[in-house]
């Protein structure tokens, strides 16, 4: 398999961490959606990442579809995503929050950096949405009674939350400050110390 995209994307990073934890062999092509757009478009007409090229040549182009696929390559007891309800939908909810926050953070960055005159109304709306989402994750993280979000084993919700928070902090310094979300930051920092998080990692690089 080939994973296309840079690890400063919280979505690409989530897939890279999952593939690594599963012990699935893959090649990483750190292409940028801007600098490598023409090459990327040959595999993904939407020019988005992550893009996963399967061994047979088929291409998956959306994060949840990619995660669902690779989950199916390992036994149920090894999966990072719960198989049974209600654990499954609860995990999906947390991942949905992290994914939504990451989407908003990317949109905010583009609005502020790529436009000569950013929309004050849109920027304020995006900031309000991001802060509201972070506040929910902070409250739920503070209520955890286990090492990870849903028990003592690392799961995909934990990966999604940590990848999301690091991206926001690097793309928007000060927005997810530790004094505002202390428990969430402490949780994320502990995950960032894990070998797989150190291996699948890249400092944020603004598009050029």
C-alpha positions as CSV (number, residue, x, y, z in Angstrom):
1,X,0.0,0.0,0.0
2,X,1.0,3.6,-0.5
3,X,-0.1,6.4,1.8
4,X,-0.1,9.8,0.1
5,X,0.0,13.0,2.1
6,X,2.2,14.8,4.6
7,X,2.0,13.9,8.3
8,X,1.3,17.5,9.3
9,X,-2.2,16.7,8.2
10,X,-4.1,15.3,11.2
11,X,-6.0,13.0,8.8
12,X,-2.9,11.6,7.1
13,X,-1.2,11.2,10.4
14,X,-4.1,9.3,11.9
15,X,-4.0,6.8,9.0
16,X,-0.2,6.5,9.3
17,X,-0.4,5.8,13.0
18,X,-3.1,3.2,12.5
19,X,-1.2,1.4,9.8
20,X,1.9,1.3,11.9
21,X,0.2,0.0,15.0
22,X,-1.4,-2.7,12.9
23,X,2.0,-3.7,11.5
24,X,0.8,-3.3,8.0
25,X,3.5,-2.5,5.5
26,X,3.1,0.7,3.5
27,X,5.1,3.2,1.5
28,X,4.7,6.9,2.4
29,X,4.7,9.5,-0.3
30,X,4.7,12.9,1.5
31,X,3.1,14.9,-1.2
32,X,1.6,18.3,-0.7
33,X,-1.9,19.1,-1.9
34,X,-0.4,22.4,-3.2
35,X,3.1,21.7,-4.3
36,X,2.4,18.2,-5.6
37,X,-1.2,18.8,-6.8
38,X,-0.6,17.6,-10.4
39,X,0.9,14.3,-9.2
40,X,-1.7,13.8,-6.5
41,X,-4.6,14.4,-9.0
42,X,-3.5,11.4,-11.0
43,X,-4.5,9.2,-8.0
44,X,-7.2,11.4,-6.4
45,X,-9.3,13.8,-8.7
46,X,-10.2,15.8,-5.6
47,X,-6.6,16.5,-4.9
48,X,-7.0,15.8,-1.2
49,X,-5.2,13.7,1.4
50,X,-5.0,11.1,2.8
51,X,-5.1,9.0,-0.4
52,X,-4.4,5.3,0.0
53,X,-3.3,3.3,-3.0
54,X,-4.0,-0.4,-2.5
55,X,-1.7,-3.2,-3.6
56,X,-4.1,-4.0,-6.5
57,X,-4.0,-0.4,-7.7
58,X,-7.4,0.7,-6.4
59,X,-7.5,4.0,-4.6
60,X,-9.3,5.0,-1.4
61,X,-9.7,8.8,-0.9
62,X,-11.5,9.6,2.3
63,X,-10.2,9.2,5.9
64,X,-13.1,7.2,7.4
65,X,-13.2,4.9,4.3
66,X,-9.5,4.3,4.6
67,X,-9.7,3.5,8.4
68,X,-12.7,1.2,7.8
69,X,-10.7,-0.7,5.2
70,X,-7.5,-1.1,7.2
71,X,-9.6,-2.1,10.2
72,X,-10.9,-5.0,8.2
73,X,-7.4,-6.2,7.5
74,X,-6.8,-7.2,11.2
75,X,-8.7,-9.4,13.6
76,X,-11.6,-7.9,15.6
77,X,-9.7,-8.0,18.9
78,X,-6.8,-6.0,17.4
79,X,-8.9,-3.2,15.9
80,X,-8.5,0.4,17.1
81,X,-12.2,1.0,16.5
82,X,-14.8,-0.9,18.6
83,X,-16.8,-3.6,16.7
84,X,-19.9,-3.8,18.9
85,X,-22.4,-1.2,20.1
86,X,-22.7,0.9,22.1
87,X,-18.9,1.3,22.2
88,X,-18.8,1.7,18.4
89,X,-21.1,4.7,18.1
90,X,-19.5,6.3,21.2
91,X,-16.1,6.1,19.6
92,X,-17.5,7.4,16.3
93,X,-18.9,10.4,18.2
94,X,-15.5,11.4,19.6
95,X,-13.8,10.8,16.2
96,X,-16.5,12.9,14.6
97,X,-15.7,15.8,17.0
98,X,-12.0,15.5,16.3
99,X,-12.5,15.3,12.5
100,X,-14.9,18.2,12.5
101,X,-12.4,20.3,14.5
102,X,-9.6,19.4,12.1
103,X,-11.8,20.4,9.1
104,X,-12.6,23.7,10.7
105,X,-9.0,24.4,11.6
106,X,-7.9,23.7,8.0
107,X,-10.7,26.0,6.7
108,X,-9.7,28.8,9.2
109,X,-6.1,28.6,8.1
110,X,-7.0,28.9,4.4
111,X,-9.3,31.8,5.1
112,X,-6.7,33.7,7.1
113,X,-3.6,32.9,5.0
114,X,-4.8,32.4,1.4
115,X,-7.1,35.4,1.2
116,X,-5.9,39.0,1.0
117,X,-9.0,40.1,2.9
118,X,-10.3,37.3,5.2
119,X,-13.9,37.5,6.1
120,X,-14.2,38.7,9.7
121,X,-17.6,37.1,10.0
122,X,-16.4,33.7,8.8
123,X,-13.2,33.8,10.9
124,X,-15.2,34.6,14.1
125,X,-17.7,31.8,13.3
126,X,-14.9,29.3,12.7
127,X,-13.1,30.3,15.9
128,X,-16.4,30.0,17.9
129,X,-17.0,26.5,16.4
130,X,-13.4,25.4,17.2
131,X,-13.5,26.7,20.8
132,X,-16.9,25.0,21.4
133,X,-15.6,21.7,20.1
134,X,-12.4,21.9,22.2
135,X,-14.4,22.7,25.3
136,X,-16.5,19.6,24.8
137,X,-13.4,17.4,24.4
138,X,-11.8,19.1,27.4
139,X,-14.8,18.3,29.6
140,X,-15.0,14.7,28.5
141,X,-11.2,14.3,28.8
142,X,-11.4,15.6,32.4
143,X,-14.1,13.0,33.2
144,X,-12.0,10.0,32.0
145,X,-11.4,7.3,34.6
146,X,-9.1,5.3,32.4
147,X,-5.8,5.8,30.6
148,X,-7.4,6.3,27.3
149,X,-10.8,7.5,26.1
150,X,-12.5,4.1,26.2
151,X,-10.4,2.0,28.5
152,X,-6.8,0.9,29.0
153,X,-6.0,0.3,25.4
154,X,-5.1,2.9,22.9
155,X,-7.9,3.4,20.4
156,X,-8.7,5.4,17.2
157,X,-10.5,8.1,19.2
158,X,-7.4,8.8,21.2
159,X,-5.3,9.0,18.0
160,X,-7.8,11.3,16.3
161,X,-8.0,13.7,19.3
162,X,-4.2,13.9,19.7
163,X,-3.6,14.4,16.0
164,X,-6.3,17.1,15.9
165,X,-5.0,19.0,18.9
166,X,-1.4,19.1,17.6
167,X,-2.5,20.3,14.2
168,X,-4.6,23.1,15.8
169,X,-1.7,24.2,18.1
170,X,0.8,24.3,15.3
171,X,-1.4,25.9,12.6
172,X,-3.0,28.3,15.0
173,X,-0.7,29.1,17.9
174,X,-2.5,30.1,21.0
175,X,-5.9,28.8,19.9
176,X,-5.7,25.6,21.9
177,X,-3.5,26.9,24.7
178,X,-2.8,24.7,27.6
179,X,-4.3,27.1,30.1
180,X,-7.6,26.9,28.4
181,X,-7.7,23.2,27.9
182,X,-5.2,21.8,30.4
183,X,-6.5,18.2,30.7
184,X,-6.8,17.8,26.9
185,X,-3.3,19.2,26.4
186,X,-1.9,16.9,29.1
187,X,-3.6,13.9,27.5
188,X,-2.3,14.8,24.0
189,X,1.2,15.3,25.3
190,X,1.3,11.8,26.8
191,X,0.3,10.3,23.5
192,X,2.9,12.4,21.7
193,X,5.6,10.6,23.8
194,X,4.6,7.2,22.5
195,X,7.1,5.8,19.9
196,X,4.5,5.5,17.1
197,X,3.5,9.2,17.6
198,X,7.1,10.2,17.4
199,X,7.7,8.1,14.3
200,X,4.6,9.3,12.4
201,X,5.1,13.0,12.9
202,X,5.9,16.2,11.0
203,X,6.1,19.8,12.0
204,X,3.3,21.8,10.3
205,X,4.4,23.2,7.0
206,X,2.2,26.0,5.6
207,X,1.2,25.4,1.9
208,X,3.2,27.3,-0.6
